[in-house]
Amino acid sequence: MGLRAGEVAALTLKDIDWHSGELLVAGKGGRYDALPLPVDDRGDRVASATPSADRGSGLFLRVTAPTGALRTGAVSGVVREACRRARVPSSGSRALTHTAAPEMLRRGASLPEIGEVLRHREQKTTAIYAKVDRKTLRRLARPWPEGGAA
């Protein structure tokens, strides 16, 4: 979903609206964005297995001491461990954001759509993330205007 590690760590059960299929993400600068939840049957399992006593607790919790919500560093650690298990070069959670844009481009998303998912305010920021896929970006480039200067 292109979330930053701090955004994942800050998620609570209150941020999930199962009925509308949205996730409320607290981003940079006090900005909140509603993102669509991926279509997946695991959400129903999470909702049914989650204790309802404290809906303000973190969404992702540590089960060993110190118990409680995962912090930003722990989220990055989970990503590094997943990379190790998958036998791919180790990278932090930030690298996932950098891979999300090119993957969305390959699947046909436009730069404005990618910017919306990554919650960028400026399209030039999205282009920085997406520029690694030059072949796909060439397809998105506007044609040179007729009679324009060369």
C-alpha angles and dihedrals in degrees: 000000000000095000122160118238091250091052091052091048091051095052117117133183088258088065092067119083103190094182096056093032094235138134119209109218124195103216138175120319095018090294119151123203131186110221127187114253112239113258101257136134092225092082092069089053092049092048093049094046098046119099110241097205096092110026090171096065121104119283093225113048138188114237095195127061125319087043121195138077119344114255125222094265091052092053089053089048091054089054092049090050091049089052090051092050091047089049093235126131110287115253137161126247091270090069089061090062089052091052095046095069097052091045092051089049091052089053092053104263118147124235092253090052092049091047089053092052093046089043095233117166093205128049090218088065090054090049089057090058094042100043094089088078100063095165092059092041090057089061090054095049116109116242117255108267118255110263093010122144114271 
